[in-house]
Structures are given as C-alpha cells and as structure tokens.
C-alpha cells in the first residue's frame, strides 16, 4: 500500500447528510440562519445544558469565553500543555497568561494536584480538557475552582459522548467547548460549539460572536465588538444530521477500537486502553499507542515514517505547548510527564470505515516498524 491509502480519519457521512446539504444549497440561506439555531438547540438538549452557541472554530470559541467571562491582560489561566487542538493558543491571542500544569500519566488529563500548586492571586480560570476522549478529574477540579473563586472552562473538543460519573462530558465546566473538525466523531467540516447554563454568559457570547441583521439598530449590541465568528447553515445542517446519528457513529467507532485491541494483544505487555474509575464511558478521539520505555522520540518518529511509507497515515499526538518556542520564550513551564508521554506516543487511523483486514495490516506494519527501530513492546 502506498500514498496514504489508509487515512487517519474518514468521516462517517451518509446519504442523509448529502440530502440535507443539497436542500440548504437550494435554499435562500446558506450563511448563519435557522439551521444554526436548530443545531444549537439540539446540541444543548443532547448535553442537558440550557444554551449552545455555534462558532467557527474551537480556538475562537475559547477567545469568546475569555471575553464573556471578562478576563483581562495580566490574568492567568491554568491549563494542560497536552492536547490535540491546543485551543489554549487563544490565551496568547487574547493576552492572558497561560500557566501550564502537568498531566496525569495514565489518563493524559490535567493533574488537579499539579494545577492547585499553580493557583495565585492572578489566576482567573482553569481550562481542563477531556484529553483524547478520557474525562478529566471533574470532581476535584470543580471543588478547586469553587474554593478559589475561579472560572472552570471545559475543553471537550476531543470527547463527545464520553461520560464522567454517568454524566456526559460538557456538563462540568461553567462553559464547555466542542469541536467538529476531523478526526472528531461528529464532523461538519469545521466549527465548534460552546455550551453553558448561564443567561448572561450566553448573551455575551452571542454578541461577541457576531452582529446579526436584527442588531443593526440596537443600542446595546454596539457596546460589544463582534469577531464575526459564526458557523454557516451548511455546516450546521451536517452537524444536525451527525448529531441525530451520533450514538450509532460512536458504537461503530467502539467496534473498531475492539478490533484494534484484539490485534494489539500480540504485542508483549499491551494493556487495555486506560479507563479511570470515574470514567463511565470513554469514546476515544484517536487510537493511541504508548510505546515502551526503550523507545525515544526519534524512534517514535521513525516508526511513524515507516508506517506512512506503507500508506498508513500515522502521526504523533502532539508537541506539548510549553515546549513550543513561542511559550518557551515566555517562560514555558515544567511538565515532565507531558513530555515523557508525548515523546513515546503515536496515533493510528481510527474511524468507522476501517475494516478488519486494514487493521490487521496496520498492526503487522507497526510490529515490523518497532523491530526496525530496536524492538520493544507497546506498553504504558
């Protein structure tokens, strides 16, 4: 196989999405309109939140949240450096100070104990993510935020459908952010959604997002300059159909995960994907492999190169934010666990269209590649 014949992500698009998009394209409205409003209402209802605000990207979503909660220059936001979308870049754009907390080794989510040691009088918020689909330690994080008078923002861009203590992710932050670009389970091209229960917050979010036709004569709207960060009706239409099909999409992704694990068992020392005791459902965002301690970052990269040479679109999960030059030059942070995990992590194709033959080929190629760089087991 050559030319990346097995892609990292392949969205689960049915004829229902195609028909719905055609109907919108034949209508008089393809920019933000009734379809966006319908998607917002359905998404909020699915997650048991009062409000949802659709926006153009998850990074813009975080920028809007920072503005809606009135954080200011000089304020600090505690976050993990370890995530796929790294929406924390919004902090740099907005002008608040990111403070990086290390991660829990097994779940990959922010360490509450590590975050707590970083709280100062300048701290305004904690941004915690459900990394790779695994829920964060929400009980501890909520207690910490309440005791210190902090805003708790939930990054659910990687975790739609996962549950913590039987509650859907997106339920725990004062506001939570979801993303709809690949490799998410729910895909509508690009875009994001903010969910919240607070009336004043949603009013601010909508006014900062965009100014509609009805706002042109408003006295109040001009007091909040908009970003023009709307989602289109085309995207929202796809999102609506995907949301209606989401449970089936997630079930098919779990079947692919189960196939992966059956074939991964032949790796010496392989473990089940980690599920914390409070993670009552985990819907993985990507299929991640933790390489053994004998592997380095360079050997991980060599394995990725070998896989891609065989037509398999593998990748590293992320370069932790605090190690990136922009943040290093501004103080960086000390997150050794995030670096340790990141250096030995790779991700494999993961989507409902993968068949058993393809998964068998991926794992056999992964075995050969791991031997080529010095052998070893794929283990935690």
N, C-alpha and C positions, 0 to 999 in steps of 0.2 A: 504494500500500500504506500502511496506517495501523495504529495500535495494536500496534506491535512485532510484526508478522506474521512476521518472521524473527528468532528469538531467538538470543542469544549462544551458548547451549548447549542441546542437546536430547539427553538420554542415550539410548544405544543399548540399549533394553530389548526383549527378545524374549519369546515365549511361554514360554520355558524359565524365565526369572526369575519370571514371573507364576505359573506352576505350582508352582515351588519355594516361593514365599512363601505360596501358598494351603495347601500341605502343612504349613508351620510354623504358620500361623494355626489350623489344625485340630488341632495337637498340644497336648501339655500344657505346653510350654515355649516362650515367646517372648522372655523375658529371656535374659541371657547363659547359654549352656549348650553343648551338644555342637556346635552349628553354629559357634559362635565358635571352639571348639577346632579344628574341621576347617578353618576358614578360615585360622587361624593356621598350621597345619601345611602347608597347600597353598601359602600365600604365602611362607613361609620356604623351602620346597623350590624354588619357581619362581625365587627370587632367590639360591639357593645359600648361604643363611645357616642357622645352626643353630636359631635361635629367632625367633619372631614374637609380638608382644603387641598385641592389638587394643584400641583405646581409643576414647573418644567424640569426640575432635577432635584435630587436629594440634597446636594450642596446648597442650592438656592433655598430649599426648604429649611435648612438649619440657619441660614442667614436671616430668613424671615422670623424664625423663632427667637433668635437673639435680639432682633429689633422689637418684636412683640413683647418680650419679657423685659425690655428696657435695660439690657446690659450695656455697659459703657466702656470706652477705652480705659485701660488700667485694670478692669475686672479680669479675673482668672476663671478659666473653665477647665476642670479636671476631666481627662479622657484617656482611653487606651490608645497606644500608637498602632495597634494591630487590628486591621480590618481590610476588607476588600475595596469598598467605595471610598473610604477615608474622607467622609464628609466633614471631618474636623478641619479640613483646609478652609472651610468657611470662616473659622475663627481668625485666620490670618487676613482674609479679605475684609472681615468686619472690624478688625482692630482690637480684639480682646486677646488676652494672653493664654495660649494653650499650656497646660501643665500635665505632663504625661505620667500616668500611673502604670505600673507593670501589670501583667496578666496572671491569671490562674493557669498553671501549667497544663491541666487536663482539659478544662472547658474552653480555654482561649479567651475567656471574657475578662473584663476588668476585675482586679483584685480589690474587694472592699477594704481590706486592711491596708493595702498599699495606698488606696485613694484617701483614706481617712488621715493618714500621716501628712498629706499634702494640703489639707484644708488650712487656709489662713483667713485673715480679715478681708483679703481681697477676693476670695473665692465667691463667685456668684452662682455657679451651676456645676452640675456633674453631667457629663454626656456618657452614657453607658450603652454598649451595644450587645445585641444577641448574636455573637460572632459565629459566622458560618452556619447559623441556624440554631445554635445552642443558647438557651436562655441564660441571661446574666443572673447574678445573685440578688434578685429584686427585693426580697425581704430586708436584707441587710442594707441595701442601697437606699431604700425608702426610709428606713429608720435613721440612717445617717443624714439624709437630706432634710428630714423633718427636724431633727435635733439641732441642726446647724443653720436652719432657715435658708436652705439652698433650693434652687430650681433643679428638678430632675428631668433630664431630657433622655428619651429612649430612642436609640438607633436600632430600628427593626428592619433596616434595608436588606438584611440577609436572612430573615427568619419568618416570613409569612407562614402562618399555620402552626408554628411551634407553640407549646404551652408550658407555663410555669405554674406549678401547684394547681393544675387543671384550668388555668386562665390563659386565654390567647395572649401571645406577645402583642405589644401595642396597647396593653391595658395598664401599664405600670408607670409610665412617665407622665409628668404634667402635660407634656405633649410627646407624641411618638411619630417617627418618620419611617415611611416605607418607600422602596424604590421599585421601578417597573422596567428596568433595562436588563438585558441578558447579563448573567445567567440566572436571573430570578425565576421562580416558579410561575409567577404571574407577570407576563410580559406584554407591554403595549408599545414597544419601540423605545421610548424614553419616558421620563416623567417620574413623579413621586407624589406621595400623599402624606399630609400631616393630620393626625387625629388628636382631639383634645375634648375636654368636657366643660371648659370654662368659656362663658359667653363673651367676656371682654377680650380674652385672648383670641378667639376666632374672629371677632370683629376687626381686631388689629391685623391679624394675618391676612384677611381678605383685602383690607385697604392697602396694606403694603405690597400685596401680590400684584394687583393691577387695578386700574381705574376703568370701570365699565361705562357704557353709554349713559346709563341712568345716573352716574356720578358727575356728569359734566356740569350740571347746575347745582351740585351740592356745596354747601357751605363747610361741612365737616371734612369731606374727603380730601380737599387740598392740603389739610394740615399734616397728612401722612404721605410722603412721596413714594410712588409705587415703583416696583422693579420691572413691571411688565413680564412676570414670570409665570404666565398661565400655561395650562395644558390645553391642547386642541380637542375639539369634538371627535376628531378621527382617533386620537389616542384613547380618549375616554370611552369610545364605543368598543374598541378592542378590550379595554380594561373591564368593562361591564360584562362582556361575554366570558372573558377569562375568569372573572370573579364567580360567575354562575357555575363554571366548570372546575373551580379550584380544587374542591375535595377530590375529584377524580384525577386531576393532574398530580396532586400530592401523592395519591395512592400509587399511581404508576411510577413516580419517582422512587417511592419506597421499594417497589418491586425491583427496580434497577439496583438500588442500594443492596438489597438482599442477594442479588446475583453477584455483585462485586464481592461481597463478603464470602460467599461460597468459594469463589476462585482465589481470594486473598488468603484463605486458610492455609494454603500450601506454603506461604511464607512462614519461616520459623519464627515463633514468638508473636504472631499477629494477634491483636486484641480486637474485640468488638469496638465499634465507634463509641467513644465515651458519652454516657448519659449521666448527668448529675442526679442525685436523689430527688431533687425538686423539679427536674425536667421531665414532666409527664408526657410530653410529645416533642420530638425533635425532627424537624424536616430540614434536612441538610441543603444548604445553598450550593455547595460544591462537594465533590467526593475527594476528600483529603487523605493523603498518605503521610504518616510520620516516619521518617527514616531513622534507622538505628544510630547509636552514638558514634559508630565508626565512620559515619558519613559527615562530610563538611558541606558548607555552602557550595563550594566549587564542584564537589562530586554530585550534589543535588542538581546543579545546573547542567552537568554533563549528562545525567540521566534524562533530563528534560530535552536536551538536544538530541539524544538518541531516539527518544520517543517521537519527536517531531520529524526526524529523518524517516521514520516508518509511517508517517501520515497521521500520527496521533497528536492532537493539539493539547499537550500538557503545558503546565506553567507553574511558576512559584505562586504562592498565595498572596504575599505582599512584601514590600520593603517597609518595615516599621517607620512610622512618620518621624520619630525622634532621631532616626539615623539619616534622614534626608538632609541635604546640605542646607536648605532654607532654614530648617529648625535647628540644626547643629550650630549654625552661625548665630542663633538667637538663644542659645542656652541648652537646647536639646533636652536631655533627660536621662535618667538611669533606669533602664528597663531590661535587665539581662535575660529574664525569662522570655520576653517577647522576641529578643534577638535569637536566643537559643532555639526556640520553636520555629521561628521563621526560616532560619538557615537550613533546617532539615525537613521542611515541608514542601510537598508538591501536590498539585491538584490534577485530576484526570477528567476526561469527558464525563459529563453527568447530565442526562436528560431522558425523557420518556421514550425517545425513539431508538435508544440503544438496545440492540439485541444480544442474546447470549453469545453468539459467535464473535461479535465485536468485542465484548467484554473479555472473553477468553483470550483473544488476540492481544488486547491491551495488557492483560496481566502477564502473559507469556513474554511480551516485549519488555515489560517492566522488570521481570526477573532477569532476562538477558542483560539489560542495561545496568542493573545493580551489580551483577557479576563483573561486567566490563570495568566498572569503576572501583572494584575492590571488594565485592561481595558484601553480604550482611543481610539482616532481616529488616523488614519494615515494621518497626515496633515503636511504641511510645517510650 
